[in-house]
Amino acid sequence: MEHSWLGDVAALMITFSDSTEVPAPIDRVWDVVADVDNEPQYYPGLNTIRNISRTGNVIEREVTVGFRNSKGRQIVVLRPKELVEVTMTEGPMKGTRIVTLSGDGSKTKIDIAWDIGLVGIPLLFRGKVENQIMKGTKEALARIGRAAS
C-alpha cells in the first residue's frame, strides 16, 4: 500500500442507490437503458465506450472515464425489461452498477445501485469523487427519464 502527503490510496468502498419514476411504459424505458453503447449521453464522467465482444446479452467493453480519461474494463449483462448490470473489472472503479426497472404499465421506476471500490484515489480527493458519482447518478436518472418520456 502506498502512502504520501495525499493520504492512503487503498480502495474506498462506496455503496448507494437512487431512483426516480417516469411517466413511460417499461418497454420505452428499457429501450433507453438497454442501449448501453449510448451510456455516455446519460452518465457524466463516462467518456467513451469500445465494445470488445458480445455473446448474447453479455458485452465486454473498454471505457474511458473521468477528467483524466482513465481506462477501465466492464462486463455488461442485459436482462431484458428487468435490469442492466455493469461489472467494472479493471480501472479506477471496481464493482457493480445495477439499473433495475419496475413498472405498472403507464409509469416505470428506475433504480440505480452502486457497489464499487475507488482504486488508487488519494484520500484528499475521495469525498469529491464520491459526490461526483452521486451527482452523476441523479443526472443520469433525469436524462434517462427525459429520453424515455
C-alpha positions in Angstrom: 0.0 0.0 0.0 1.3 3.4 -1.0 1.4 6.4 1.4 2.1 10.0 0.5 1.1 13.5 1.6 -2.2 12.9 -0.2 -3.1 10.0 2.1 -3.9 6.4 1.8 -4.6 5.2 -1.8 -6.2 1.9 -1.0 -9.7 1.2 -2.4 -12.6 3.2 -0.9 -15.8 1.3 -1.0 -19.0 3.2 -2.0 -22.4 1.7 -1.8 -25.5 3.8 -2.5 -28.6 3.9 -4.7 -31.0 6.4 -6.1 -34.2 6.1 -8.1 -36.9 8.0 -10.0 -40.3 7.3 -11.5 -41.0 8.3 -15.1 -44.4 8.5 -16.9 -43.4 6.0 -19.5 -44.1 2.2 -20.0 -41.3 -0.2 -19.1 -40.8 -1.1 -22.8 -39.8 2.5 -23.6 -37.6 2.9 -20.6 -35.9 -0.4 -21.4 -35.1 0.8 -25.0 -33.1 3.6 -23.4 -31.3 1.8 -20.6 -30.5 -1.3 -22.8 -28.8 0.9 -25.5 -25.6 0.6 -23.5 -23.4 1.9 -26.3 -25.0 5.3 -25.7 -24.5 5.4 -21.9 -22.1 8.5 -22.2 -25.2 10.5 -23.2 -26.7 9.8 -19.8 -23.8 9.2 -17.3 -21.5 12.2 -16.8 -17.9 11.1 -16.5 -18.3 8.1 -18.8 -16.4 9.5 -21.8 -16.1 6.7 -24.3 -17.1 3.0 -24.9 -15.4 0.5 -27.1 -17.0 -3.0 -27.3 -14.5 -5.9 -27.3 -17.0 -8.7 -27.6 -20.7 -9.6 -27.4 -22.2 -13.0 -26.7 -25.9 -12.9 -26.4 -26.8 -10.5 -23.7 -23.2 -10.2 -22.3 -20.9 -7.4 -23.6 -17.3 -7.0 -22.7 -16.1 -3.4 -23.2 -13.3 -0.9 -22.6 -14.3 2.5 -21.3 -12.6 5.8 -20.6 -13.9 7.7 -17.5 -13.3 10.9 -15.6 -11.4 14.1 -16.4 -8.2 12.1 -16.6 -9.6 9.8 -19.2 -8.7 6.7 -17.2 -9.2 3.4 -18.9 -11.3 0.6 -17.5 -12.9 -2.7 -18.5 -16.5 -3.7 -17.9 -18.8 -6.7 -18.4 -22.4 -5.7 -19.1 -25.2 -8.2 -18.6 -28.7 -7.3 -20.1 -31.7 -9.0 -18.5 -34.5 -7.7 -20.9 -37.0 -5.3 -19.3 -35.6 -6.1 -15.9 -32.0 -4.9 -15.4 -28.7 -3.8 -16.8 -25.7 -5.0 -14.6 -22.3 -3.4 -15.3 -19.4 -5.1 -13.5 -16.3 -2.9 -13.5 -13.3 -5.3 -13.6 -10.4 -3.0 -14.3 -9.7 0.7 -13.9 -10.3 3.4 -11.3 -13.6 1.8 -10.2 -14.2 -1.9 -9.4 -17.6 -3.3 -8.5 -21.1 -3.1 -9.9 -23.7 -0.6 -11.1 -27.1 -2.1 -11.5 -30.0 -0.4 -13.2 -33.3 -2.1 -12.3 -36.7 -1.4 -13.8 -40.2 -2.0 -12.4 -43.5 -0.7 -13.6 -47.2 -0.8 -13.7 -47.8 -0.2 -17.4 -48.1 3.6 -17.5 -45.1 4.5 -15.4 -41.7 3.0 -14.6 -39.4 3.1 -11.6 -35.7 3.3 -12.4 -33.3 2.3 -9.6 -29.5 2.7 -9.9 -27.5 0.9 -7.3 -23.7 1.2 -6.9 -21.4 -1.1 -5.0 -17.9 0.0 -6.1 -14.4 0.5 -4.8 -12.4 3.5 -6.0 -8.9 2.3 -6.6 -5.9 4.5 -6.2 -7.8 7.7 -5.4 -5.9 9.7 -2.8 -7.8 10.3 0.5 -7.7 14.0 -0.2 -10.0 13.6 -3.3 -12.2 10.7 -2.2 -15.1 12.8 -1.0 -15.2 14.9 -4.2 -15.1 11.7 -6.4 -17.9 10.1 -4.3 -20.0 13.3 -4.6 -19.4 13.4 -8.3 -20.6 9.8 -8.7 -23.8 10.5 -6.7 -24.5 13.8 -8.6 -23.9 12.0 -11.9 -26.3 9.3 -10.9 -29.1 11.9 -10.3 -28.2 13.4 -13.7 -28.4 10.0 -15.4 -31.8 9.3 -13.9 -33.1 12.6 -15.1 -31.6 12.2 -18.6 -32.9 8.6 -18.9 -36.3 9.8 -17.8 -36.4 12.6 -20.4 -35.3 10.3 -23.2 -38.0 7.7 -22.3 -40.8 10.2 -21.8 
